[in-house]
Amino acid sequence: MQLQESHSVTFAMSCAIVGLSRCAYYYQPKLPDDSVIVSVLGAITDKHLRWGFPKCFNRIRKLGSYQ
């Protein structure tokens, strides 16, 4: 981080200064592109208009599209 290079602060302190958790700094997404999830979710919500997020999420998990 640039804060560590320009000032003598620890990594944890530099994350706290910018309001970023250390976990979020190191996060790597599981999928490079979410287009598959978006298309499956769109198909589910087009068919089942009244379903909320938990039900759609469980259906996607059962279909095996997101693991």
DRENMAR-34151 format. One record per residue (C-alpha): residue in one letter; x, y, z. Coordinates in nm, 4 decimals. Example, Ala and Ser with C-alpha at 12.3 -4.5 7.8 and 13.67 -1.06 7.14 Angstrom:
residues 2
@aa: A	x: 1.2300	y: -0.4500	z: 0.7800
@aa: S	x: 1.3670	y: -0.1060	z: 0.7140
***
This chain:
residues 67
@aa: M	x: 0.0000	y: 0.0000	z: 0.0000
@aa: Q	x: 0.1099	y: 0.3509	z: -0.0666
@aa: L	x: 0.0494	y: 0.4576	z: 0.2936
@aa: Q	x: 0.3049	y: 0.2071	z: 0.4137
@aa: E	x: 0.5604	y: 0.3271	z: 0.1607
@aa: S	x: 0.5177	y: 0.6993	z: 0.2211
@aa: H	x: 0.4497	y: 0.6876	z: 0.5984
@aa: S	x: 0.5708	y: 0.4499	z: 0.8644
@aa: V	x: 0.2391	y: 0.2829	z: 0.9493
@aa: T	x: 0.1514	y: -0.0831	z: 0.9786
@aa: F	x: -0.0622	y: -0.2647	z: 0.7252
@aa: A	x: -0.3512	y: -0.2931	z: 0.9721
@aa: M	x: -0.3341	y: 0.0778	z: 1.0486
@aa: S	x: -0.3264	y: 0.1739	z: 0.6818
@aa: C	x: -0.6355	y: -0.0408	z: 0.6184
@aa: A	x: -0.8105	y: 0.1264	z: 0.9118
@aa: I	x: -0.7223	y: 0.4730	z: 0.7801
@aa: V	x: -0.8834	y: 0.4093	z: 0.4417
@aa: G	x: -1.1761	y: 0.2178	z: 0.5960
@aa: L	x: -1.0961	y: -0.1186	z: 0.4381
@aa: S	x: -1.0842	y: -0.4496	z: 0.6199
@aa: R	x: -0.7774	y: -0.6654	z: 0.5736
@aa: C	x: -0.9982	y: -0.9473	z: 0.4442
@aa: A	x: -1.1433	y: -0.7227	z: 0.1741
@aa: Y	x: -0.7936	y: -0.6201	z: 0.0659
@aa: Y	x: -0.6935	y: -0.9815	z: 0.0014
@aa: Y	x: -1.0306	y: -1.0956	z: -0.1414
@aa: Q	x: -1.0163	y: -1.2889	z: -0.4696
@aa: P	x: -1.3516	y: -1.3523	z: -0.6427
@aa: K	x: -1.4428	y: -1.7162	z: -0.7072
@aa: L	x: -1.5732	y: -1.6394	z: -1.0550
@aa: P	x: -1.4042	y: -1.3933	z: -1.2896
@aa: D	x: -1.7418	y: -1.3015	z: -1.4389
@aa: D	x: -2.0880	y: -1.3069	z: -1.2799
@aa: S	x: -2.2753	y: -1.3246	z: -1.6116
@aa: V	x: -2.3772	y: -1.6893	z: -1.5543
@aa: I	x: -2.5302	y: -1.6064	z: -1.2176
@aa: V	x: -2.7038	y: -1.2980	z: -1.3576
@aa: S	x: -2.8594	y: -1.4919	z: -1.6453
@aa: V	x: -2.9780	y: -1.7789	z: -1.4219
@aa: L	x: -3.1191	y: -1.5343	z: -1.1674
@aa: G	x: -3.2939	y: -1.3424	z: -1.4466
@aa: A	x: -3.4545	y: -1.6622	z: -1.5767
@aa: I	x: -3.5730	y: -1.7592	z: -1.2277
@aa: T	x: -3.7185	y: -1.4170	z: -1.1495
@aa: D	x: -3.8926	y: -1.3989	z: -1.4885
@aa: K	x: -4.0702	y: -1.7268	z: -1.4142
@aa: H	x: -4.1327	y: -1.6717	z: -1.0400
@aa: L	x: -4.2093	y: -1.3025	z: -0.9916
@aa: R	x: -4.2893	y: -1.3231	z: -0.6214
@aa: W	x: -3.9826	y: -1.5160	z: -0.5070
@aa: G	x: -3.7427	y: -1.3325	z: -0.2807
@aa: F	x: -3.3668	y: -1.3603	z: -0.2560
@aa: P	x: -3.3493	y: -1.6623	z: -0.0194
@aa: K	x: -3.5718	y: -1.8758	z: -0.2399
@aa: C	x: -3.3880	y: -1.7733	z: -0.5594
@aa: F	x: -3.0534	y: -1.8376	z: -0.3915
@aa: N	x: -3.1589	y: -2.1855	z: -0.2820
@aa: R	x: -3.2864	y: -2.2657	z: -0.6317
@aa: I	x: -2.9565	y: -2.1577	z: -0.7887
@aa: R	x: -2.7670	y: -2.3737	z: -0.5379
@aa: K	x: -2.9877	y: -2.6730	z: -0.6223
@aa: L	x: -2.9305	y: -2.6202	z: -0.9948
@aa: G	x: -2.5572	y: -2.6287	z: -0.9341
@aa: S	x: -2.4896	y: -2.3056	z: -1.1194
@aa: Y	x: -2.3084	y: -2.1466	z: -0.8299
@aa: Q	x: -2.0555	y: -2.3430	z: -0.6280
***
